[in-house]
Amino acid sequence: MTVVSKERRGSLLGVVERNWKARGYEVTGVRASEELPAMYASTPDGFRMRVAVGGEGQFFFSITTPCFAKSDVADPKTQPNTPHRDGGYPQRPDVHDDFWSAAAPPPPPT
């Protein structure tokens, strides 16, 4: 729910890309849109992942699993521990972070 400024979105996508590649994942596609960029990857065991920037700089991560056999899944044993948010889906980002929400480009690495 963090607001990621236009100036910092490319940096966050770069962090995700480096992490995925370091884990041996293959980047399979990039949507190089200035407004709504996205990146796609796959894992050696067949998972497919996407990170996409939506409205107001909200980042969405999704994962598709490879085929698997149907099995029973138990109900969760704990209650959700996140605060309730009013409104429909998708929720708009509303958390300000001093680094990711800043309007200036990130400083160069040292």
VOVEXZA-949560 format. One record per residue: residue in three letters; x, y, z of N, C-alpha, C in turn. Coordinates in steps of 0.02 Angstrom, whole numbers, padded with zeros to 5 digits, always signed. Layout:
ALAXYZXYZXYZ/...
END
This chain:
MET+00040-00060+00000+00000+00000+00000+00043+00063+00000/THR+00109+00055-00011+00154+00111-00013+00149+00149-00079/VAL+00146+00214-00075+00148+00256-00135+00220+00256-00160/VAL+00230+00233-00222+00297+00234-00253+00295+00289-00306/SER+00335+00340-00296+00335+00398-00341+00359+00378-00411/LYS+00339+00418-00461+00361+00405-00530+00437+00402-00534/GLU+00471+00444-00495+00543+00448-00496+00577+00386-00467/ARG+00540+00347-00427+00571+00289-00393+00546+00221-00420/ARG+00498+00221-00465+00470+00157-00489+00521+00115-00525/GLY+00561+00146-00568+00613+00108-00604+00663+00077-00557/SER+00679+00112-00503+00726+00085-00453+00698+00023-00420/LEU+00634+00026-00401+00603-00031-00368+00598-00090-00417/LEU+00581-00077-00479+00581-00131-00528+00651-00161-00536/GLY+00702-00120-00534+00771-00145-00537+00789-00188-00478/VAL+00766-00170-00418+00779-00211-00359+00746-00280-00368/VAL+00684-00280-00393+00649-00344-00404+00685-00385-00456/GLU+00705-00353-00512+00740-00390-00565+00805-00421-00540/ARG+00845-00384-00504+00908-00411-00478+00895-00469-00430/ASN+00844-00463-00388+00828-00517-00342+00806-00579-00379/TRP+00763-00571-00428+00740-00629-00466+00798-00663-00502/LYS+00841-00625-00534+00898-00654-00570+00946-00688-00522/ALA+00957-00659-00463+01002-00689-00413+00975-00756-00390/ARG+00910-00766-00393+00880-00830-00373+00876-00880-00430/GLY+00902-00860-00488+00902-00905-00546+00838-00902-00587/TYR+00797-00851-00576+00735-00843-00615+00752-00809-00681/GLU+00715-00824-00733+00726-00794-00799+00674-00740-00811/VAL+00697-00680-00827+00651-00626-00847+00629-00642-00918/THR+00564-00651-00927+00538-00673-00992+00505-00617-01032/GLY+00494-00561-01000+00464-00505-01037+00463-00442-00994/VAL+00459-00386-01030+00456-00321-00997+00406-00278-01036/ARG+00363-00245-00999+00319-00194-01030+00350-00127-01011/ALA+00382-00096-01059+00421-00035-01047+00376+00027-01055/SER+00323+00029-01018+00277+00085-01019+00298+00136-00967/GLU+00296+00200-00985+00314+00252-00937+00262+00255-00881/GLU+00199+00244-00897+00146+00249-00847+00134+00184-00809/LEU+00132+00128-00844+00113+00064-00814+00163+00009-00833/PRO+00226+00014-00811+00275-00038-00828+00261-00104-00792/ALA+00287-00157-00821+00279-00223-00791+00339-00267-00811/MET+00350-00319-00772+00404-00366-00786+00377-00436-00772/TYR+00397-00483-00814+00374-00553-00809+00434-00598-00802/ALA+00427-00652-00764+00483-00698-00754+00456-00769-00743/SER+00501-00818-00749+00483-00887-00734+00539-00918-00692/THR+00519-00968-00653+00568-01003-00611+00585-01069-00644/PRO+00641-01100-00625+00660-01164-00654+00607-01218-00643/ASP+00567-01213-00590+00516-01265-00577+00447-01246-00603/GLY+00442-01196-00647+00380-01184-00683+00333-01131-00655/PHE+00352-01096-00603+00311-01041-00579+00320-00981-00626/ARG+00268-00942-00635+00271-00881-00676+00253-00822-00630/MET+00291-00768-00637+00281-00711-00592+00274-00647-00633/ARG+00238-00600-00603+00231-00534-00634+00233-00481-00580/VAL+00268-00427-00594+00264-00367-00553+00241-00312-00601/ALA+00189-00276-00582+00162-00224-00625+00147-00163-00583/VAL+00159-00106-00614+00143-00043-00581+00074-00021-00604/GLY+00030-00008-00555-00037+00015-00570-00044+00089-00556/GLY-00106+00111-00553-00120+00181-00540-00090+00206-00475/GLU-00067+00268-00478-00039+00302-00419+00024+00268-00393/GLY+00057+00227-00435+00120+00196-00414+00112+00135-00371/GLN+00054+00105-00372+00043+00045-00332+00073-00016-00368/PHE+00114-00054-00332+00146-00114-00361+00102-00175-00347/PHE+00094-00216-00398+00056-00279-00392+00103-00337-00409/PHE+00104-00386-00366+00142-00447-00380+00093-00504-00389/SER+00103-00545-00439+00061-00604-00448+00105-00663-00467/ILE+00082-00722-00446+00119-00784-00459+00069-00836-00484/THR+00088-00871-00537+00049-00926-00563+00088-00990-00550/THR+00055-01039-00520+00089-01102-00505+00085-01149-00564/PRO+00134-01195-00569+00128-01247-00619+00070-01294-00601/CYS+00052-01337-00646-00003-01384-00632+00013-01425-00569/PHE-00039-01440-00532-00031-01481-00473-00093-01523-00463/ALA-00086-01575-00423-00144-01618-00409-00188-01584-00358/LYS-00253-01591-00366-00301-01562-00319-00292-01595-00251/SER-00293-01553-00199-00288-01579-00131-00328-01535-00085/ASP-00348-01564-00029-00386-01525+00020-00340-01474+00053/VAL-00368-01417+00067-00330-01364+00101-00369-01345+00164/ALA-00335-01346+00220-00368-01330+00283-00382-01255+00286/ASP-00434-01237+00323-00449-01167+00336-00392-01136+00376/PRO-00380-01071+00369-00328-01039+00409-00341-01047+00483/LYS-00287-01054+00522-00294-01063+00594-00289-00997+00632/THR-00267-00944+00598-00262-00879+00631-00306-00828+00595/GLN-00324-00776+00630-00364-00722+00601-00317-00674+00565/PRO-00342-00639+00514-00300-00589+00481-00274-00538+00531/ASN-00212-00516+00522-00182-00470+00569-00167-00402+00538/THR-00199-00387+00482-00189-00322+00451-00251-00279+00464/PRO-00242-00214+00464-00300-00171+00477-00351-00176+00421/HIS-00414-00169+00439-00468-00168+00390-00463-00104+00348/ARG-00473-00111+00283-00472-00053+00238-00539-00048+00204/ASP-00569+00011+00206-00632+00023+00172-00620+00034+00098/GLY-00671+00021+00059-00667+00034-00013-00660-00030-00053/GLY-00667-00022-00118-00664-00080-00162-00594-00097-00183/TYR-00588-00149-00223-00524-00173-00248-00511-00141-00315/PRO-00452-00122-00333-00393-00123-00290-00393-00062-00244/GLN-00366-00072-00185-00358-00017-00138-00307+00032-00167/ARG-00317+00095-00155-00269+00145-00178-00211+00149-00128/PRO-00150+00158-00152-00094+00164-00105-00102+00228-00063/ASP-00088+00222+00001-00097+00280+00045-00044+00283+00100/VAL+00007+00242+00094+00061+00242+00144+00121+00279+00115/HIS+00142+00331+00150+00200+00370+00127+00263+00342+00158/ASP+00313+00332+00115+00379+00308+00137+00429+00362+00118/ASP+00473+00380+00164+00521+00434+00151+00564+00420+00089/PHE+00581+00357+00076+00623+00341+00018+00581+00329-00044/TRP+00536+00280-00043+00500+00259-00104+00449+00310-00127/SER+00423+00352-00084+00374+00402-00104+00405+00469-00123/ALA+00470+00477-00115+00503+00540-00129+00497+00559-00202/ALA+00489+00624-00215+00481+00648-00284+00547+00658-00321/ALA+00603+00651-00286+00668+00658-00318+00694+00590-00339/PRO+00735+00587-00393+00766+00523-00410+00808+00497-00353/PRO+00817+00431-00347+00858+00405-00293+00931+00425-00301/PRO+00966+00430-00246+01038+00447-00251+01076+00390-00284/PRO+01132+00406-00317+01172+00352-00348+01201+00307-00295/PRO+01212+00243-00312+01242+00196-00263+01313+00219-00244/THR+01331+00204-00182+01398+00223-00159+01444+00163-00158/
END
